[in-house]
Amino acid sequence: MDRARIGGLTALRGPRVITLVAVQFSIVAICMLTTLLVALQVQHTSIREETGERALDVAMSLAELPAVVEAVGSPDAGATLQPLADLVSESAGVDYVVITDDAGIRITHPVPERRGELVSTDPSIALGGETFVGTEVGTVGPTLRAKVPVWRDGVVVGTASVGILESSISAQLEERIWQVVPWVVGAGLFGLACAAGVSLLLGRRFDQLTVAAQEFETQRRLASALREQTHEFSNRLHVLFGLIEVDEREEALDYIRTLTPVDSLAAAPDLEETLADAPVRVRAILAAASARLCEHGGHLQADVEIEDRTGTGLAFGDDAATVLSNLVRNAVDAVETQGEHGVVRVAIEEEADGLRIQVDDSGPGIAPELRDRITEAGFSTKTTETRDGLEIPRGVGLGLVRRLAEAHGGALVIADSELGGARFVATLPNASTRADADSEAASTGRMDQ
């Protein structure tokens, strides 16, 4: 190469390096700004969702408290509920808690002068028995609020409204922004410094074209290798799909073991064999409970006499799965502290008129005087949190089981178990049995007339 050409390339190298550095700086700056904007949007959305869920949880918990249900509509409701509203507002970190009667008149409000007045926003949704979550402008300013109905004996007797000021949300967003900005700016500056260093380093090398060509070849080979691996992975997925499609579970597990060092997760082989023909939901619920018991040394026994016949009234559906899951979870909670002596026994039987689910445990049992109350909403035998003399209930699982059973025309019966703890028996009549019962009741009614 002659000196004139060398001199020309040398003269051009400076502008090219400056151009390259400018382009890289621009790309890094754009990426940094884009990342910052996306992060801010994600944080904004996340904060609003978290705030709305928190307000809704507080409002629903407040509306279900027996003290609130009983006091709404009474002459001294304000004196009873205002201290409770102040306590909930302070402990939950919300800006206001308002409880109204069935006419939308405020019983509680953080500003005393506002008590006894009609609420400033439309209460019709909550008074109609539905839940509202959204932003409205009230007496304390724009707030993200949740409104829920207060039910008593199946009738809406008032509302519970919980709000968080938009200014509080903005302050929280600003706080998170200042937590994110230093990282984004730092990463951007680091990227810019690296880009500048790389550009200057490449600018000093006269053979940068050769280096670029070599890098391109390396990337080409890497892309080719990745395509081969992707093709191989796709073939393996096809094999697994085929094995699962023909219900060859063991073959599928063996094939996975040839690809990666994993082993079966079954902690109780006897239970796995017992549940081999059980519906998949039953297997999943009992396998999870068994694994939890095994961690504490206990064990689960099962006797399942049911086939999952979808399309018939005896299919093990969502309600049956919910009932079984709640009963088993309560039983596991009751025996966890017993270690190797903890036993939970589950029996699921398909009867002529539906399903019978029985769960026994070796726990402390349920006292006879509590059996009628334990399925009431807001009642629990577990430790309750007490603040200023106010007990906040925890459990709702057994109440849900009772409601589901009764919705199917069945029942939940609580008794003593031969294992030493409690026995829960839930019956879930199938659709045809309920239809026959309704038809018989209608016929009886016509005959009486």
C-alpha angles and dihedrals in degrees: 000000000000125000094249091059092045090050091049093051090047091051092050095047094076097056091042092053091048091049092048092049091048092051092049092047089051093050093048092046092050091048091048094050092045091050091049093050093047091047091051092049092048091048092048093050092044094050093049092048092047091046093048092048091048092050091047093048092050093046094048092046090049094048091052096051110114090223091059095043092051097043101047109102096016120121094246095040093123095055090048100043105036094071088047091050091049091049093049092046092052098042095044095045096235127141099232143003118200125184119190137184125241091280095055094254113148115247093175132024134156089238109063093209090061095058114106093025129113112264115261095230131056110280095181096104094057092038087053090060098259134114124246127197119175148096120289136162112242138160093293094046135260109346139174100232143177122211122192133174123252109224127202121176091343094308128106106241098171146327138263116213125188122185140184119199117248086227089060090051090049090050091051090049091049090051091052091046091057088049092053101037097068091053093048093045091045092050090047093050091046090050092048092049091049091047092050092048093049092047093050091046092050090044090060092055115082092195095061091129090060091049090049090051091051091049090050091052091049091051090048092054091045091051090050091051091049091051090053091049091047090052091049092048090050090052090052091051089052090053092050091046090052093050092049091044091059091042095247095149097162092047089051091051091048090050091051090051089057089056101044136007101260131134137198116292094210107125094183114042092183091055091047090054092047091053096045093110098032122112113276093246091054091050092049095048096045094042090055092047091047092051090051092049092047090056088063096040097257128118141217127226123200139189111184120180103173138100120213098238103175115203093040132087090254097063113128095245138174096286093049090048091050092050093048093045094051095045093048093046092052090049093050090049089053096054103033093099092052094074114197090000093062112110131177119187122195126191121183116183131183107220130185092262101036142293132336116198118189124182122185127183139184093228129117093287131221120288112239092238090057099048095087092048102041093081094050117113110262096015121117138162089213122099111285127211113246124202122175090340094310115124115207112205121228117188127071102156100098092045089055091049091052093048093049092048092049091046087060091048092257135105146228116237123191121201143146118287127223086231088069099255135070132316121209119191119187122185121199113187114207126246096263093051091052090049091052091048092050091047092050091048091050091049091049090051092052092048091051089054 
